């Protein structure tokens, strides 16, 4: 891999600003890297014409700096729109559909000078933490081509791990920025709900589970990207007035609550809790206090609220496709299950789930009176075989849905807490795993600061895949 591609995005951007690096040289190195490895890993899809990209890079060098991302090659997840590129969402129903305009956060990145090289692969409609679909195929794990890279921002994580993009975006409903980051030895940040606004749509009040956010090779790169994405969309109701995120400064003088396996409620494959708890010793060595925390809320109450509200949200977007036999038959079984579950809900069931969600929010706020952040693994299983759809059991415990094996991410997702996935290192099987650092509402800067302290002591992404 070119030395240019080993630099963090913040360093690349700084060198372009002060003239030590040209956007043309960076784009040439990026395209050469994609040519060398993407055919094997299948992370970047819907690639733009290399000649056009090189022309845009030269134009960036000739023009005035557009913003903080000026001249950086960036890849966008195939659930968001990039003007002029297909947005397939991994589904045959939308294959070949060309976006007429950028998604809201994409437009902000373009205005800041990003050069979009293409899209990154995702599961169909982003459903499931395993990146494969009938349009673009499967994306392979950056460190072992025989296993899953996670998802749904799997293509983004692999592209970053292999130097095929300076920065990447993603979205996160049920760990989609966190699990692939953990499984590919990079960083992913689920921002506080509302910090990165959605596009205005036909319905703007009911469905508040998912958020867009950044993925990168360093916490400082996360902050760089988040600083562009964040900020209220005036076409949406409500929203928070967040303090803008700044470059992270290391902070390990904190209290960390280790939630582990949620008091024995969640099954894990061997070695994962130990590796992740051991990773926190890096912060303990810098002054952090880590304490085991008993399960603060009933597991099944969390799960039932999550499944209900998730299905309610997914059914809203999938209902038009379910209504037509030609499109319904093109949906994968997990999408049909989500739609049928959501369409079968009563108003009383949705209200009960929202009440449980609110109760967990109140409980979490009280816990943050004692702890600055909480920590959990990013997944309950190691990356599984590429040709498997999803894990049917964990440690002898049967999984009763296609996503139950990702239960560990819902404490943050259900109530919109900021959560950064940091690399935990590698298991005895040679596969990567990650740790979630979860903060109080609006405390995105704090989780980035904790991640920065951890990164300076570890720099796990510096351990590149073998092909690097």
C-alpha positions as CSV (number, residue, x, y, z in Angstrom):
1,X,0.0,0.0,0.0
2,X,1.2,3.5,-0.8
3,X,2.5,5.5,2.2
4,X,0.0,8.2,1.3
5,X,-2.8,5.8,2.0
6,X,-1.4,5.0,5.4
7,X,-1.9,8.6,6.5
8,X,-5.0,9.5,8.5
9,X,-7.5,11.6,6.5
10,X,-6.7,14.5,8.8
11,X,-3.0,14.4,7.7
12,X,-3.9,13.9,4.1
13,X,-6.2,17.0,4.3
14,X,-3.5,19.1,6.1
15,X,-0.9,18.2,3.4
16,X,-3.2,19.1,0.6
17,X,-3.9,22.5,2.3
18,X,-0.3,23.4,2.8
19,X,0.8,22.1,-0.6
20,X,2.9,19.1,0.4
21,X,0.4,16.7,-1.3
22,X,-1.8,17.1,-4.3
23,X,-5.3,15.8,-4.6
24,X,-4.2,14.3,-7.9
25,X,-1.5,12.2,-6.3
26,X,-3.8,11.0,-3.5
27,X,-6.5,10.1,-6.0
28,X,-4.0,8.2,-8.2
29,X,-2.8,6.2,-5.2
30,X,-6.4,5.5,-4.1
31,X,-7.5,4.3,-7.6
32,X,-4.4,2.1,-7.8
33,X,-5.3,0.6,-4.5
34,X,-8.9,-0.1,-5.5
35,X,-7.6,-1.7,-8.7
36,X,-5.3,-3.9,-6.7
37,X,-7.7,-5.3,-4.0
38,X,-11.3,-4.4,-4.6
39,X,-11.8,-7.3,-7.1
40,X,-11.2,-9.6,-4.2
41,X,-12.9,-7.8,-1.3
42,X,-15.8,-6.2,-3.2
43,X,-16.1,-3.2,-0.9
44,X,-16.5,-0.4,-3.3
45,X,-19.4,-0.7,-5.8
46,X,-20.8,1.6,-8.5
47,X,-17.3,3.1,-9.1
48,X,-17.1,6.3,-11.0
49,X,-14.9,6.6,-14.1
50,X,-11.2,6.9,-13.1
51,X,-10.5,9.5,-15.8
52,X,-13.3,11.7,-14.4
53,X,-12.1,11.2,-10.9
54,X,-8.6,12.2,-11.9
55,X,-9.9,15.3,-13.6
56,X,-11.9,16.3,-10.5
57,X,-8.7,15.9,-8.4
58,X,-6.7,18.1,-10.8
59,X,-9.5,20.7,-10.7
60,X,-9.4,20.6,-6.9
61,X,-5.6,21.3,-7.0
62,X,-6.2,24.2,-9.4
63,X,-9.1,25.8,-7.4
64,X,-9.5,27.3,-4.0
65,X,-10.0,25.0,-1.0
66,X,-13.7,24.2,-0.7
67,X,-13.7,23.0,2.9
68,X,-12.3,20.6,5.4
69,X,-12.5,17.6,3.1
70,X,-11.0,19.3,0.1
71,X,-9.6,16.8,-2.4
72,X,-10.2,13.7,-0.2
73,X,-11.5,10.5,-1.9
74,X,-14.6,9.5,-0.1
75,X,-17.0,6.5,-0.5
76,X,-20.7,6.7,0.3
77,X,-22.8,3.8,1.6
78,X,-25.3,2.4,-1.0
79,X,-28.3,3.4,1.1
80,X,-27.6,7.1,0.6
81,X,-27.9,9.1,-2.6
82,X,-25.0,10.6,-4.5
83,X,-26.1,12.7,-7.4
84,X,-25.5,10.8,-10.7
85,X,-24.8,7.4,-9.1
86,X,-27.0,4.4,-8.6
87,X,-28.6,3.8,-5.2
88,X,-29.5,0.1,-5.3
89,X,-29.9,-0.4,-1.6
90,X,-28.6,-3.9,-2.4
91,X,-32.0,-4.8,-3.9
92,X,-33.0,-5.9,-7.4
93,X,-36.0,-3.7,-7.0
94,X,-33.8,-0.6,-7.1
95,X,-30.9,-1.8,-9.2
96,X,-29.8,0.8,-11.7
97,X,-31.9,3.6,-10.1
98,X,-29.9,6.8,-10.5
99,X,-30.0,9.5,-7.8
100,X,-31.0,13.0,-9.0
101,X,-29.7,14.7,-5.9
102,X,-27.4,14.1,-2.9
103,X,-28.7,13.0,0.4
104,X,-28.5,15.8,3.0
105,X,-25.3,14.7,4.7
106,X,-23.7,13.8,1.4
107,X,-24.4,17.3,0.1
108,X,-22.6,18.7,3.1
109,X,-19.6,16.5,2.4
110,X,-19.6,17.5,-1.3
111,X,-19.7,21.2,-0.3
112,X,-16.7,20.6,2.0
113,X,-14.6,19.4,-1.0
114,X,-15.0,15.6,-0.9
115,X,-14.6,13.8,-4.2
116,X,-16.9,10.8,-4.3
117,X,-15.3,7.8,-5.8
118,X,-18.3,5.5,-5.7
119,X,-20.6,3.6,-3.2
120,X,-19.8,1.0,-0.6
121,X,-21.6,-2.3,-0.4
122,X,-24.4,-3.0,2.0
123,X,-26.9,-5.8,2.8
124,X,-30.3,-5.5,1.0
125,X,-32.0,-2.4,2.5
126,X,-29.3,-2.5,5.2
127,X,-31.0,-5.4,7.0
128,X,-28.7,-7.7,8.8
129,X,-25.1,-7.4,9.9
130,X,-23.7,-9.3,7.0
131,X,-22.9,-7.5,3.8
132,X,-24.2,-9.5,0.9
133,X,-27.0,-8.9,-1.7
134,X,-28.1,-10.1,-5.1
135,X,-27.1,-6.9,-6.9
136,X,-23.4,-6.6,-5.9
137,X,-22.6,-9.9,-4.1
138,X,-20.8,-10.3,-0.8
139,X,-18.1,-8.2,0.7
140,X,-15.2,-10.1,2.4
141,X,-13.7,-9.4,5.8
142,X,-10.6,-7.2,5.5
143,X,-8.5,-9.7,7.6
144,X,-10.0,-13.0,6.4
145,X,-11.6,-13.4,3.0
146,X,-13.5,-16.5,4.1
147,X,-15.7,-14.7,6.7
148,X,-18.2,-11.9,6.9
149,X,-17.2,-8.2,7.2
150,X,-20.4,-7.4,9.2
151,X,-22.8,-4.8,8.2
152,X,-24.7,-3.0,7.2
153,X,-21.8,-0.5,6.7
154,X,-19.6,-3.5,5.8
155,X,-18.2,-2.2,2.5
156,X,-17.2,1.1,4.2
157,X,-15.2,-0.7,6.9
158,X,-13.4,-2.9,4.4
159,X,-12.7,0.0,2.1
160,X,-11.1,1.9,5.0
161,X,-9.1,-1.0,6.3
162,X,-7.6,-1.6,2.8
163,X,-6.9,2.1,2.0
164,X,-9.5,2.4,-0.7
165,X,-11.0,5.6,0.7
166,X,-9.8,8.4,3.0
167,X,-13.2,8.5,4.7
168,X,-16.5,6.7,4.5
169,X,-20.0,7.3,5.8
170,X,-22.4,4.8,7.1
171,X,-25.8,4.5,8.8
172,X,-26.6,2.8,12.1
173,X,-29.9,1.4,13.3
174,X,-28.8,-1.8,14.9
175,X,-25.0,-1.5,15.1
176,X,-24.4,-0.9,11.4
177,X,-21.5,1.6,12.1
178,X,-20.2,-0.4,15.1
179,X,-20.1,-4.1,14.2
180,X,-18.3,-3.8,10.9
181,X,-15.9,-1.4,12.4
182,X,-15.2,-4.0,15.2
183,X,-14.9,-6.8,12.7
184,X,-12.5,-4.9,10.4
185,X,-10.2,-3.1,12.9
186,X,-11.3,0.5,12.2
187,X,-13.5,3.1,14.1
188,X,-17.2,3.8,13.7
189,X,-19.3,6.4,15.4
190,X,-23.0,6.2,16.0
191,X,-23.7,9.9,16.8
192,X,-26.4,11.1,19.3
193,X,-29.8,10.9,17.6
194,X,-30.4,14.1,15.8
195,X,-26.8,15.3,15.5
196,X,-26.6,14.1,11.9
197,X,-30.1,14.9,10.5
198,X,-32.0,12.8,8.0
199,X,-33.4,14.1,4.7
200,X,-36.9,15.6,4.9
201,X,-39.5,13.1,3.8
202,X,-43.2,12.4,3.7
203,X,-43.2,11.4,7.4
204,X,-40.8,13.1,9.8
205,X,-41.9,12.3,13.4
206,X,-42.5,8.7,14.1
207,X,-39.4,6.7,13.2
208,X,-36.4,7.8,15.2
209,X,-34.0,4.8,15.5
210,X,-31.5,5.1,12.7
211,X,-28.8,7.7,12.1
212,X,-26.1,8.4,9.6
213,X,-22.5,8.8,10.9
214,X,-18.8,8.5,10.1
215,X,-16.4,5.6,9.8
216,X,-12.6,6.1,9.7
217,X,-9.2,4.8,10.7
218,X,-8.7,7.2,13.6
219,X,-11.0,9.1,16.1
220,X,-9.6,12.4,14.8
221,X,-10.8,11.3,11.3
222,X,-14.3,10.5,12.8
223,X,-14.4,14.0,14.2
224,X,-13.3,15.6,10.9
225,X,-16.2,13.8,9.1
226,X,-18.8,14.3,11.8
227,X,-18.0,18.0,11.9
228,X,-19.2,18.3,8.3
229,X,-22.2,16.0,8.6
230,X,-23.6,17.5,11.9
231,X,-26.0,20.4,12.3
232,X,-29.8,20.9,12.1
233,X,-31.7,20.4,8.9
234,X,-34.0,23.4,8.7
235,X,-36.5,21.3,6.8
236,X,-37.0,18.9,9.7
237,X,-39.1,19.6,12.8
238,X,-37.3,19.8,16.1
239,X,-33.7,18.8,16.4
240,X,-30.9,19.6,18.9
241,X,-28.6,22.5,19.0
242,X,-25.5,20.5,19.6
243,X,-22.1,22.1,20.5
244,X,-20.1,21.4,17.3
245,X,-17.7,18.6,17.6
246,X,-13.9,19.5,17.8
247,X,-10.8,17.5,17.2
248,X,-10.6,15.0,20.0
249,X,-8.1,15.4,22.9
250,X,-7.2,12.3,24.9
251,X,-9.2,11.8,28.0
252,X,-8.9,8.8,30.2
253,X,-9.7,10.3,33.6
254,X,-13.1,8.8,33.5
255,X,-15.4,6.2,35.1
256,X,-16.3,3.3,32.8
257,X,-19.1,0.9,33.5
258,X,-18.4,-2.5,32.0
259,X,-21.8,-4.1,31.1
260,X,-20.2,-7.2,29.7
261,X,-22.8,-9.9,29.1
262,X,-25.7,-7.9,30.7
263,X,-25.6,-10.0,33.9
264,X,-25.3,-13.3,32.1
265,X,-28.4,-12.6,29.9
266,X,-26.5,-12.5,26.6
267,X,-24.6,-15.5,25.2
268,X,-21.2,-14.9,23.7
269,X,-18.7,-17.0,21.7
270,X,-15.6,-17.9,23.6
271,X,-13.0,-15.2,24.0
272,X,-15.0,-12.1,23.1
273,X,-15.9,-10.7,26.6
274,X,-12.4,-11.4,27.8
275,X,-10.7,-9.7,24.9
276,X,-13.0,-6.7,25.1
277,X,-12.7,-6.3,28.9
278,X,-8.9,-6.7,28.5
279,X,-8.9,-3.8,26.0
280,X,-10.1,-1.5,28.6
281,X,-7.0,-2.1,30.6
282,X,-5.3,0.3,28.2
283,X,-7.5,3.1,29.6
284,X,-7.0,1.9,33.2
285,X,-3.3,2.3,32.7
286,X,-4.0,6.0,31.9
287,X,-6.1,6.6,34.9
288,X,-9.6,5.4,34.0
289,X,-11.6,3.5,36.6
290,X,-13.5,0.4,35.2
291,X,-16.2,-1.2,37.2
292,X,-18.4,-4.2,36.5
293,X,-22.1,-3.1,36.3
294,X,-25.0,-5.4,37.0
295,X,-27.7,-5.6,34.3
296,X,-29.5,-2.2,34.8
297,X,-32.7,-3.1,32.9
298,X,-34.5,-6.3,32.0
299,X,-33.1,-7.9,28.9
300,X,-36.5,-8.9,27.4
301,X,-38.0,-5.5,28.0
302,X,-35.2,-4.0,25.9
303,X,-35.6,-6.6,23.2
304,X,-39.3,-6.5,22.9
305,X,-39.3,-2.7,22.7
306,X,-36.5,-2.9,20.0
307,X,-38.1,-5.5,17.8
308,X,-41.5,-3.7,17.9
309,X,-40.2,-0.3,17.1
310,X,-37.7,-1.5,14.5
311,X,-40.4,-3.5,12.7
312,X,-42.7,-0.6,12.9
313,X,-40.1,1.6,11.2
314,X,-39.1,-0.9,8.6
315,X,-42.6,-1.8,7.6
316,X,-43.3,1.9,6.8
317,X,-40.6,1.9,4.1
318,X,-41.3,-1.7,2.9
319,X,-45.1,-1.5,2.8
320,X,-45.3,-0.2,-0.8
321,X,-43.0,-3.0,-2.0
322,X,-45.0,-5.6,-0.1
323,X,-48.2,-4.4,-1.8
324,X,-47.0,-5.4,-5.2
325,X,-46.5,-9.1,-6.0
326,X,-43.6,-8.4,-8.4
327,X,-41.6,-6.4,-5.8
328,X,-42.6,-8.5,-2.8
329,X,-41.2,-11.6,-4.5
330,X,-37.9,-9.9,-4.9
331,X,-37.4,-9.2,-1.2
332,X,-35.2,-11.3,0.9
333,X,-37.0,-13.3,3.7
334,X,-35.7,-11.0,6.5
335,X,-37.2,-8.0,4.8
336,X,-40.5,-9.8,4.4
337,X,-40.4,-10.8,8.1
338,X,-39.7,-7.2,9.1
339,X,-42.6,-5.9,7.0
340,X,-45.1,-8.5,8.1
341,X,-44.2,-8.1,11.7
342,X,-44.5,-4.3,11.5
343,X,-47.7,-4.3,9.5
344,X,-49.3,-6.6,12.1
345,X,-48.7,-4.4,15.1
346,X,-51.5,-2.6,16.9
347,X,-51.3,1.0,18.1
348,X,-51.3,-0.3,21.6
349,X,-48.2,-2.5,21.0
350,X,-46.3,0.5,19.5
351,X,-47.3,2.6,22.5
352,X,-46.2,-0.1,25.0
353,X,-42.8,-0.4,23.2
354,X,-42.3,3.4,23.3
355,X,-43.1,3.4,27.0
356,X,-40.5,0.7,27.6
357,X,-38.0,2.7,25.5
358,X,-38.7,5.8,27.7
359,X,-38.2,3.7,30.9
360,X,-34.8,2.6,29.6
361,X,-33.9,6.2,28.8
362,X,-34.7,7.3,32.3
363,X,-32.8,4.4,33.8
364,X,-29.7,5.1,31.6
365,X,-29.7,8.8,32.7
366,X,-29.5,7.8,36.3
367,X,-26.6,5.5,35.6
368,X,-24.7,8.3,33.9
369,X,-24.8,10.1,37.3
370,X,-22.2,7.4,38.4
371,X,-20.4,6.6,35.2
372,X,-19.0,8.8,32.4
373,X,-19.4,6.1,29.8
374,X,-20.4,2.4,29.4
375,X,-18.5,-0.2,27.5
376,X,-19.8,-3.3,25.7
377,X,-18.4,-5.6,22.9
378,X,-19.5,-4.7,19.4
379,X,-20.8,-8.2,18.7
380,X,-21.6,-11.5,20.4
381,X,-19.9,-13.7,17.8
382,X,-16.7,-13.7,15.8
383,X,-17.0,-13.0,12.1
384,X,-18.8,-16.0,10.6
385,X,-18.5,-17.9,7.4
386,X,-19.1,-15.8,4.2
387,X,-21.7,-18.2,2.8
388,X,-23.8,-18.2,6.0
389,X,-26.8,-15.9,6.2
390,X,-26.7,-15.3,10.0
391,X,-25.7,-17.2,13.2
392,X,-28.4,-19.7,14.2
393,X,-27.0,-20.1,17.7
394,X,-24.5,-18.7,20.1
395,X,-22.9,-21.0,22.7
396,X,-25.7,-23.5,22.3
397,X,-28.4,-20.8,22.6
398,X,-30.8,-20.7,19.6
399,X,-31.3,-17.3,17.9
400,X,-35.0,-16.8,17.4
401,X,-34.6,-14.0,14.8
402,X,-32.1,-13.1,12.1
403,X,-30.7,-10.3,14.3
404,X,-30.9,-11.6,17.8
405,X,-27.2,-12.3,17.8
406,X,-26.7,-8.5,17.7
407,X,-28.6,-7.8,20.9
408,X,-25.5,-6.2,22.4
409,X,-25.9,-3.0,20.4
410,X,-29.5,-2.2,21.3
411,X,-28.9,-0.4,24.6
412,X,-27.3,2.5,22.7
413,X,-29.5,2.2,19.6
414,X,-32.9,2.1,21.3
415,X,-32.4,5.5,23.0
416,X,-30.1,7.2,20.6
417,X,-26.9,7.4,22.7
418,X,-23.5,8.3,21.1
419,X,-21.4,5.2,20.7
420,X,-18.0,4.8,19.2
421,X,-16.6,1.4,18.2
422,X,-12.9,1.1,18.9
423,X,-10.7,-1.9,17.9
424,X,-10.2,-4.3,20.7
425,X,-7.5,-6.3,19.0
426,X,-7.5,-9.8,17.6
427,X,-8.6,-13.1,19.0
428,X,-6.6,-16.3,19.1
429,X,-8.4,-17.1,15.7
430,X,-6.7,-14.0,14.2
431,X,-10.0,-12.2,13.7
432,X,-10.7,-8.6,14.9
433,X,-13.2,-7.5,17.5
434,X,-14.3,-4.2,18.8
435,X,-15.6,-2.4,22.0
436,X,-18.4,0.1,22.2
437,X,-17.7,3.2,24.2
438,X,-21.2,4.6,25.0
439,X,-21.9,8.1,26.3
440,X,-24.7,10.1,27.7
441,X,-27.1,11.9,25.2
442,X,-25.2,14.6,23.4
443,X,-21.8,13.6,24.7
444,X,-20.3,12.7,21.3
445,X,-17.2,14.8,22.1
446,X,-16.6,12.8,25.3
447,X,-16.7,9.4,23.6
448,X,-14.4,10.7,20.8
449,X,-12.0,11.9,23.5
450,X,-12.0,8.5,25.2
451,X,-11.4,6.9,21.8
452,X,-8.5,9.2,21.1
453,X,-6.8,8.3,24.4
454,X,-7.3,4.6,23.5
455,X,-6.1,5.1,20.0
456,X,-2.9,6.9,20.9
457,X,-2.0,3.9,23.2
458,X,-2.9,1.2,20.7
459,X,-3.2,2.3,17.1
460,X,-4.8,-1.1,16.2
461,X,-5.6,0.0,12.6
462,X,-1.9,0.3,12.1
463,X,-1.9,-3.5,12.0
464,X,-2.9,-3.7,8.3
465,X,-4.4,-6.6,6.5
466,X,-1.9,-9.0,5.0
467,X,-2.4,-7.7,1.4
468,X,-1.4,-4.2,2.6
